[in-house]
């Protein structure tokens, strides 16, 4: 449930900012656990700060944008766990 809420918030924020140029994060190159800094500071060659590659640069690189992804404890917004790719379909 928390993963679903977190992903919903990310999708909503992405929709609201859709007029801006940004790297597209599809999570295709991050099976399983999604790293905390996944998609952070993606440069013009499609590599993020963690050395991960194959990001969609159709809408431009984001070398000055730092990303942090995690499931939050909604009472105080502290980090609970890492996000899991495809977890929304399996967790209840």
CNS distance restraints for C-alpha pairs under 8 A (distance, minus, plus):
assign (resid   1 and name CA) (resid   5 and name CA) 6.33 0.50 0.50
assign (resid   1 and name CA) (resid  88 and name CA) 7.24 0.50 0.50
assign (resid   1 and name CA) (resid  91 and name CA) 6.91 0.50 0.50
assign (resid   1 and name CA) (resid  92 and name CA) 6.06 0.50 0.50
assign (resid   2 and name CA) (resid   6 and name CA) 6.11 0.50 0.50
assign (resid   2 and name CA) (resid  71 and name CA) 6.56 0.50 0.50
assign (resid   2 and name CA) (resid  72 and name CA) 7.60 0.50 0.50
assign (resid   3 and name CA) (resid   7 and name CA) 6.04 0.50 0.50
assign (resid   3 and name CA) (resid  71 and name CA) 6.21 0.50 0.50
assign (resid   3 and name CA) (resid  83 and name CA) 6.64 0.50 0.50
assign (resid   3 and name CA) (resid  84 and name CA) 7.74 0.50 0.50
assign (resid   3 and name CA) (resid  87 and name CA) 7.12 0.50 0.50
assign (resid   3 and name CA) (resid  88 and name CA) 6.11 0.50 0.50
assign (resid   4 and name CA) (resid   8 and name CA) 5.97 0.50 0.50
assign (resid   4 and name CA) (resid  88 and name CA) 5.44 0.50 0.50
assign (resid   5 and name CA) (resid   9 and name CA) 6.16 0.50 0.50
assign (resid   6 and name CA) (resid  10 and name CA) 6.32 0.50 0.50
assign (resid   6 and name CA) (resid  70 and name CA) 8.00 0.50 0.50
assign (resid   6 and name CA) (resid  71 and name CA) 6.46 0.50 0.50
assign (resid   6 and name CA) (resid  72 and name CA) 7.80 0.50 0.50
assign (resid   7 and name CA) (resid  11 and name CA) 6.13 0.50 0.50
assign (resid   8 and name CA) (resid  12 and name CA) 6.06 0.50 0.50
assign (resid   9 and name CA) (resid  13 and name CA) 6.13 0.50 0.50
assign (resid  10 and name CA) (resid  14 and name CA) 6.11 0.50 0.50
assign (resid  11 and name CA) (resid  15 and name CA) 6.16 0.50 0.50
assign (resid  12 and name CA) (resid  16 and name CA) 6.30 0.50 0.50
assign (resid  13 and name CA) (resid  17 and name CA) 6.24 0.50 0.50
assign (resid  14 and name CA) (resid  18 and name CA) 5.87 0.50 0.50
assign (resid  21 and name CA) (resid  59 and name CA) 5.03 0.50 0.50
assign (resid  21 and name CA) (resid  60 and name CA) 5.70 0.50 0.50
assign (resid  21 and name CA) (resid  61 and name CA) 7.94 0.50 0.50
assign (resid  22 and name CA) (resid  57 and name CA) 7.60 0.50 0.50
assign (resid  22 and name CA) (resid  59 and name CA) 5.27 0.50 0.50
assign (resid  22 and name CA) (resid  60 and name CA) 5.38 0.50 0.50
assign (resid  22 and name CA) (resid  61 and name CA) 6.20 0.50 0.50
assign (resid  22 and name CA) (resid  62 and name CA) 6.04 0.50 0.50
assign (resid  23 and name CA) (resid  39 and name CA) 7.97 0.50 0.50
assign (resid  23 and name CA) (resid  42 and name CA) 7.17 0.50 0.50
assign (resid  23 and name CA) (resid  55 and name CA) 7.01 0.50 0.50
assign (resid  23 and name CA) (resid  56 and name CA) 6.03 0.50 0.50
assign (resid  23 and name CA) (resid  57 and name CA) 5.24 0.50 0.50
assign (resid  23 and name CA) (resid  58 and name CA) 7.23 0.50 0.50
assign (resid  23 and name CA) (resid  59 and name CA) 5.99 0.50 0.50
assign (resid  23 and name CA) (resid  60 and name CA) 5.69 0.50 0.50
assign (resid  23 and name CA) (resid  61 and name CA) 5.36 0.50 0.50
assign (resid  23 and name CA) (resid  62 and name CA) 6.02 0.50 0.50
assign (resid  24 and name CA) (resid  55 and name CA) 6.74 0.50 0.50
assign (resid  24 and name CA) (resid  56 and name CA) 5.14 0.50 0.50
assign (resid  24 and name CA) (resid  57 and name CA) 6.55 0.50 0.50
assign (resid  24 and name CA) (resid  58 and name CA) 7.50 0.50 0.50
assign (resid  24 and name CA) (resid  59 and name CA) 7.27 0.50 0.50
assign (resid  25 and name CA) (resid  39 and name CA) 6.66 0.50 0.50
assign (resid  25 and name CA) (resid  55 and name CA) 6.66 0.50 0.50
assign (resid  25 and name CA) (resid  56 and name CA) 6.95 0.50 0.50
assign (resid  26 and name CA) (resid  55 and name CA) 7.84 0.50 0.50
assign (resid  26 and name CA) (resid  56 and name CA) 7.82 0.50 0.50
assign (resid  27 and name CA) (resid  31 and name CA) 7.28 0.50 0.50
assign (resid  27 and name CA) (resid  34 and name CA) 7.95 0.50 0.50
assign (resid  27 and name CA) (resid  85 and name CA) 7.24 0.50 0.50
assign (resid  29 and name CA) (resid  52 and name CA) 7.89 0.50 0.50
assign (resid  29 and name CA) (resid  53 and name CA) 7.60 0.50 0.50
assign (resid  29 and name CA) (resid  54 and name CA) 7.01 0.50 0.50
assign (resid  30 and name CA) (resid  34 and name CA) 6.00 0.50 0.50
assign (resid  30 and name CA) (resid  85 and name CA) 7.22 0.50 0.50
assign (resid  31 and name CA) (resid  85 and name CA) 5.77 0.50 0.50
assign (resid  32 and name CA) (resid  84 and name CA) 5.52 0.50 0.50
assign (resid  32 and name CA) (resid  85 and name CA) 5.05 0.50 0.50
assign (resid  32 and name CA) (resid  86 and name CA) 7.62 0.50 0.50
assign (resid  33 and name CA) (resid  82 and name CA) 6.49 0.50 0.50
assign (resid  33 and name CA) (resid  83 and name CA) 5.97 0.50 0.50
assign (resid  33 and name CA) (resid  84 and name CA) 4.47 0.50 0.50
assign (resid  33 and name CA) (resid  85 and name CA) 6.06 0.50 0.50
assign (resid  34 and name CA) (resid  38 and name CA) 6.58 0.50 0.50
assign (resid  34 and name CA) (resid  69 and name CA) 7.79 0.50 0.50
assign (resid  34 and name CA) (resid  82 and name CA) 6.43 0.50 0.50
assign (resid  34 and name CA) (resid  83 and name CA) 5.33 0.50 0.50
assign (resid  34 and name CA) (resid  84 and name CA) 5.62 0.50 0.50
assign (resid  34 and name CA) (resid  85 and name CA) 6.35 0.50 0.50
assign (resid  35 and name CA) (resid  69 and name CA) 7.37 0.50 0.50
assign (resid  35 and name CA) (resid  82 and name CA) 6.95 0.50 0.50
assign (resid  35 and name CA) (resid  83 and name CA) 7.65 0.50 0.50
assign (resid  36 and name CA) (resid  67 and name CA) 7.88 0.50 0.50
assign (resid  36 and name CA) (resid  68 and name CA) 5.40 0.50 0.50
assign (resid  36 and name CA) (resid  69 and name CA) 4.96 0.50 0.50
assign (resid  36 and name CA) (resid  70 and name CA) 6.21 0.50 0.50
assign (resid  36 and name CA) (resid  82 and name CA) 6.70 0.50 0.50
assign (resid  37 and name CA) (resid  49 and name CA) 7.51 0.50 0.50
assign (resid  37 and name CA) (resid  50 and name CA) 7.02 0.50 0.50
assign (resid  37 and name CA) (resid  66 and name CA) 7.59 0.50 0.50
assign (resid  37 and name CA) (resid  67 and name CA) 5.59 0.50 0.50
assign (resid  37 and name CA) (resid  68 and name CA) 5.14 0.50 0.50
assign (resid  37 and name CA) (resid  69 and name CA) 6.53 0.50 0.50
assign (resid  38 and name CA) (resid  48 and name CA) 7.30 0.50 0.50
assign (resid  38 and name CA) (resid  50 and name CA) 7.22 0.50 0.50
assign (resid  38 and name CA) (resid  52 and name CA) 7.87 0.50 0.50
assign (resid  38 and name CA) (resid  67 and name CA) 6.87 0.50 0.50
assign (resid  38 and name CA) (resid  68 and name CA) 7.33 0.50 0.50
assign (resid  38 and name CA) (resid  69 and name CA) 7.25 0.50 0.50
assign (resid  39 and name CA) (resid  48 and name CA) 5.49 0.50 0.50
assign (resid  39 and name CA) (resid  49 and name CA) 7.53 0.50 0.50
assign (resid  39 and name CA) (resid  52 and name CA) 7.99 0.50 0.50
assign (resid  39 and name CA) (resid  55 and name CA) 7.76 0.50 0.50
assign (resid  39 and name CA) (resid  66 and name CA) 7.95 0.50 0.50
assign (resid  39 and name CA) (resid  67 and name CA) 6.38 0.50 0.50
assign (resid  40 and name CA) (resid  48 and name CA) 5.52 0.50 0.50
assign (resid  40 and name CA) (resid  49 and name CA) 5.76 0.50 0.50
assign (resid  40 and name CA) (resid  50 and name CA) 7.75 0.50 0.50
assign (resid  40 and name CA) (resid  62 and name CA) 7.90 0.50 0.50
assign (resid  40 and name CA) (resid  63 and name CA) 7.71 0.50 0.50
assign (resid  40 and name CA) (resid  65 and name CA) 6.24 0.50 0.50
assign (resid  40 and name CA) (resid  66 and name CA) 4.60 0.50 0.50
assign (resid  40 and name CA) (resid  67 and name CA) 4.54 0.50 0.50
assign (resid  40 and name CA) (resid  68 and name CA) 7.45 0.50 0.50
assign (resid  41 and name CA) (resid  48 and name CA) 5.34 0.50 0.50
assign (resid  41 and name CA) (resid  49 and name CA) 5.62 0.50 0.50
assign (resid  41 and name CA) (resid  62 and name CA) 5.55 0.50 0.50
assign (resid  41 and name CA) (resid  63 and name CA) 4.05 0.50 0.50
assign (resid  41 and name CA) (resid  64 and name CA) 5.57 0.50 0.50
assign (resid  41 and name CA) (resid  65 and name CA) 5.13 0.50 0.50
assign (resid  41 and name CA) (resid  66 and name CA) 5.43 0.50 0.50
assign (resid  41 and name CA) (resid  67 and name CA) 7.46 0.50 0.50
assign (resid  42 and name CA) (resid  46 and name CA) 5.76 0.50 0.50
assign (resid  42 and name CA) (resid  47 and name CA) 5.27 0.50 0.50
assign (resid  42 and name CA) (resid  48 and name CA) 4.08 0.50 0.50
assign (resid  42 and name CA) (resid  49 and name CA) 6.71 0.50 0.50
assign (resid  42 and name CA) (resid  55 and name CA) 7.71 0.50 0.50
assign (resid  42 and name CA) (resid  61 and name CA) 5.76 0.50 0.50
assign (resid  42 and name CA) (resid  62 and name CA) 5.14 0.50 0.50
assign (resid  42 and name CA) (resid  63 and name CA) 4.96 0.50 0.50
assign (resid  42 and name CA) (resid  65 and name CA) 7.82 0.50 0.50
assign (resid  43 and name CA) (resid  47 and name CA) 5.65 0.50 0.50
assign (resid  43 and name CA) (resid  48 and name CA) 6.42 0.50 0.50
assign (resid  43 and name CA) (resid  61 and name CA) 5.42 0.50 0.50
assign (resid  43 and name CA) (resid  62 and name CA) 6.17 0.50 0.50
assign (resid  43 and name CA) (resid  63 and name CA) 4.81 0.50 0.50
assign (resid  44 and name CA) (resid  57 and name CA) 7.68 0.50 0.50
assign (resid  44 and name CA) (resid  60 and name CA) 7.58 0.50 0.50
assign (resid  44 and name CA) (resid  61 and name CA) 5.25 0.50 0.50
assign (resid  44 and name CA) (resid  62 and name CA) 7.92 0.50 0.50
assign (resid  44 and name CA) (resid  63 and name CA) 7.64 0.50 0.50
assign (resid  46 and name CA) (resid  53 and name CA) 5.68 0.50 0.50
assign (resid  46 and name CA) (resid  54 and name CA) 5.84 0.50 0.50
assign (resid  46 and name CA) (resid  55 and name CA) 5.22 0.50 0.50
assign (resid  46 and name CA) (resid  56 and name CA) 7.26 0.50 0.50
assign (resid  46 and name CA) (resid  57 and name CA) 6.70 0.50 0.50
assign (resid  46 and name CA) (resid  61 and name CA) 7.22 0.50 0.50
assign (resid  47 and name CA) (resid  51 and name CA) 5.72 0.50 0.50
assign (resid  47 and name CA) (resid  52 and name CA) 5.55 0.50 0.50
assign (resid  47 and name CA) (resid  53 and name CA) 4.58 0.50 0.50
assign (resid  47 and name CA) (resid  54 and name CA) 7.06 0.50 0.50
assign (resid  47 and name CA) (resid  55 and name CA) 7.05 0.50 0.50
assign (resid  48 and name CA) (resid  52 and name CA) 5.53 0.50 0.50
assign (resid  48 and name CA) (resid  53 and name CA) 6.69 0.50 0.50
assign (resid  57 and name CA) (resid  61 and name CA) 5.73 0.50 0.50
assign (resid  69 and name CA) (resid  82 and name CA) 7.28 0.50 0.50
assign (resid  69 and name CA) (resid  83 and name CA) 6.93 0.50 0.50
assign (resid  70 and name CA) (resid  79 and name CA) 6.20 0.50 0.50
assign (resid  70 and name CA) (resid  80 and name CA) 7.13 0.50 0.50
assign (resid  70 and name CA) (resid  81 and name CA) 5.97 0.50 0.50
assign (resid  70 and name CA) (resid  82 and name CA) 4.75 0.50 0.50
assign (resid  70 and name CA) (resid  83 and name CA) 5.29 0.50 0.50
assign (resid  71 and name CA) (resid  79 and name CA) 6.07 0.50 0.50
assign (resid  71 and name CA) (resid  80 and name CA) 5.45 0.50 0.50
assign (resid  71 and name CA) (resid  81 and name CA) 5.24 0.50 0.50
assign (resid  71 and name CA) (resid  82 and name CA) 5.90 0.50 0.50
assign (resid  71 and name CA) (resid  83 and name CA) 5.87 0.50 0.50
assign (resid  72 and name CA) (resid  77 and name CA) 5.22 0.50 0.50
assign (resid  72 and name CA) (resid  78 and name CA) 5.48 0.50 0.50
assign (resid  72 and name CA) (resid  79 and name CA) 4.69 0.50 0.50
assign (resid  72 and name CA) (resid  80 and name CA) 5.08 0.50 0.50
assign (resid  72 and name CA) (resid  81 and name CA) 7.23 0.50 0.50
assign (resid  73 and name CA) (resid  77 and name CA) 4.99 0.50 0.50
assign (resid  73 and name CA) (resid  78 and name CA) 5.33 0.50 0.50
assign (resid  73 and name CA) (resid  79 and name CA) 6.23 0.50 0.50
assign (resid  73 and name CA) (resid  80 and name CA) 5.63 0.50 0.50
assign (resid  74 and name CA) (resid  78 and name CA) 7.53 0.50 0.50
assign (resid  83 and name CA) (resid  87 and name CA) 7.94 0.50 0.50
assign (resid  86 and name CA) (resid  90 and name CA) 7.31 0.50 0.50
assign (resid  87 and name CA) (resid  91 and name CA) 5.86 0.50 0.50
assign (resid  88 and name CA) (resid  92 and name CA) 7.88 0.50 0.50
